[in-house]
Amino acid sequence: MIPLTSDIQKLNQYIAAESKKWQAQLESDTDAECWQTLAGVTLVSIILFNRRRAGETERLLLHEDNKRSTYNLSVKDIADSLLEVERVLCQTISRVQITRSHGSVRVL
């Protein structure tokens, strides 16, 4: 079964609320449990956003994420065909490609 849009929205709202709660908790108490819980909530958020399985997201290493570059809209025809909101998204969201054969991650 495909989940209803309203269910996905509720889940997104819950994840956002949990993320804010644990971020606020970290400001007053920096114990390992807070960090671990926030990391788990962040992982769930990424998985939900990307609509991918957990294993793919778990393979993304911090150094691979740090070396990514933002998408360059150098192809004028493509850039001209996008809505303004899509142009902004292209500048702020990176595409990550996970190759299954080697279990490696490539950040585009």
Residue pairs with C-beta under 8 A, 6 or more apart in sequence:
8 48
11 48
12 48
15 41
15 44
15 45
15 48
16 45
18 41
19 38
19 41
19 42
19 45
22 34
22 37
22 38
22 41
23 38
25 34
26 34
26 35
26 38
43 54
43 57
43 58
46 57
47 53
47 54
47 57
50 56
50 57
50 96
52 98
56 98
59 98
59 103
59 104
59 105
60 96
60 98
60 105
60 107
61 105
64 105
64 106
64 107
65 96
65 107
67 107
68 94
68 96
68 107
68 108
69 94
70 90
70 91
70 92
70 94
71 90
71 91
71 93
71 94
71 95
71 108
73 79
73 82
73 87
73 90
73 91
79 87
82 90
94 107
94 108
95 107
95 108
96 105
96 106
96 107
96 108
97 105
97 106
97 107
97 108
98 104
98 105
98 106
99 105
99 106
